[in-house]
Amino acid sequence: MSILDILDAATYRPTMAKLTAILADLLATAEAAGLAQPSYVTVSDGPDIGLQFPQEMDSVMAIISWASAFCAPVRSDSHDGRNGPEIWPGTHFTYEGVSVTAYAHIPVPQEGPADPVQHADYPHEPGRLYDCPACEARCHCTPGTTTCVFDGPHHVQDEGDRDA
């Protein structure tokens, strides 16, 4: 291999037609191997192919499978997305001389509201007001507090705080 061959390989830019044929071959190869298919693909004259997977936790395993199939490392970062924090798992490998990135932007599940039932529209401490749907829906006890109004098992059983 001469220096001219190396320079030609370094400056080789396949046409868009060739890139889309490489993409089609990549997806067909992945399908034959039982790999999950991406939900969105991009092709650019970099030459680069982007494979975006759905915004769901199953995409993490899909990306790990792609990385394993193409002997590539997996990375994961956290970012602030449009609607809150996200994890960005991904892998990067070369296929037929083209740079391929498989990735997903997965929203981090947010905790639900502390009290799905609304408190009474009257100023009070959570767990202390009788006839408040939210106070009576669950235990609000914390160590050192008085008994809450919940009529079920309580979180805290400090001696002297309540009857057993």
NORMO-V883175 format. One record per run of one state. SS is the DSSP state (h for helix, s for strand, l for the rest). FROM is the first residue (numbers start at 0). TO is the last residue. If there is no record, write none. Layout:
BEGIN
ss=(SS	SS)
from=(FROM	FROM)
to=(TO	TO)
END
This chain:
BEGIN
ss=(l	h	l	h	l	s	l	s	l	h	l	s	l	s	l	s	l	s	l	h	l)
from=(0	2	11	15	32	39	44	47	52	57	69	73	81	83	95	97	103	105	107	132	137)
to=(1	10	14	31	38	43	46	51	56	68	72	80	82	94	96	102	104	106	131	136	163)
END
